[in-house]
Amino acid sequence: MQSAPRKKKKRVNVRTPEVMERVQDEVASHYQSSIVEKVRSKGGELMVGDTTVRLAKQFGFCYGVERAIDLAYASRRVFPESRIFLIGEIIHNPEVNRQLEEMEIASLPWQEMDEQYDSLTPDDVVIVPAFGAPISFVDKVESQGCRIVDTTCGDVMKVWRRVRNFAKSNITSIIHGKAGHEETRATASRAEGEDGNGHYLIVLTLEDVDKVCRYLVEGGDKEELLANFQGGYSTNFDPDVHLERIGVANQTTMLKSETEEIQNRVRNAIEKRDGSDENFSVFDTICGATQERQDALFEMLKHKMDLLLVVGGYNSSNTTHLVEIGEQELPTFFIRSASCIGSLEEIVHFDIEEREEVTSYTDIFKKDSSAVFGITAGASCPNNLIEDTILKVFELRGIPREQVESA
């Protein structure tokens, strides 16, 4: 006899007032920083002796990240005896994900579903991360009858609504993002529409979009174009058919100026092909927090600094773009924590071009003359890691914590 299908369970709300009061105290104890608040109270700049640390006006946790972390902590409070799983990582920060592991919140693979998904039961809780998850993953979890806590960022869901509307109107979504990023994969799954007949093409660089634009204007070898974007387009995507009407969207954490340039190039190509931009649609989908952090860094770079430290997870897209901005102006080091600053001469940091951690040498920490250090962080970096970095800079310049706290 065939068993009855499992009943899908609705999303569960763990944000009750009594739970959230306890959760927020716990989160604050893990991630808040009195030192960061001190620097903020002094206008974002702290000078002790001949050493100055300058913070960007906007950095660190955004509302969406704070909400996702709160919901993850609340899940353990509400379901203390249940198995709790997380699709991938809650955010791109190793410190935060380590804390969740210590709370026995286990990570499920997000690139491919494996037997772990088959073993989920109605007694289990599954957390959808701030990036969201592809529809197929959520459907699988629902089919297993699990209780679901959805922490997807509101800015991400705004993009989903837009690409769904594109699909309903037979508009192909060109998505500016990283094809292997959780958010982009989740967005692409929505761009295929409710009936699965929508289409998308993912572009990352200006060189990528130029290939598409040449095809729009001049045509060309279809198979060559598809080969260039292997793994980055929808099922049965045919550029001769599905590039007739185009809407541009993006992973919310991309570099704003680059997304705008991609929009302009696609619009111009369609105008050349059609004589108007009637077949072009666009709307701004860079998240507010990402834009604020980029704008704050541009503002900080107007002032003289000797070195910039960007703190965050190496797989964080919005943090990587802060590094790109800084590198155009001054020596910039992408570090995951203060431990990367090993000595007066060495900094271990992530090289975004080589995609690996490297060691560089600098004499800027030596106490031979005055120095100004800039520090910023992406939306997924907690303040306690920024505090550690501030204190490490002063320590290497011969200034102990007690002196920093009393400044």
Buried (B, 14 or more C-beta within 10 A) or exposed (E): EEEEEBEBBEEBEBEEEEBBEEBBEBBEEEBBBEBBEBBBEEEBBBEBEBBBBBBBBBBBBBBBBBBBBBBBBBBBBBBEEBBBBBBBBBBBBBBBBEBBEEEEBEBBEBEEBEEEBEEBEEEBBBBBBBBBBBBEBBEBBBBBBBBBBBBBBEBBBBBBEBBBBBBEEEBBBBBBBBBEBBBBBBBBBBBBBEEEEBBBBBBBEEEBBBBBBEBBBEEEEEEEBBEBBEEBBBEEBEBEEBBBBBBBBBBBBBBBEBBBBBBEBBBBBBBEBBEEBEBBBBEBBBBEBBBBBBBBBBEBBEEEBBBBBBBBBBBBBBBBBBBBBBBEBEBBBBBBBBEBBEEBBBBBBBBBEEEEBEEEEBEBBEBEEEBBBBBBBBBBBBBBBBBBBBBBBBBBBBBEEEEBEEB
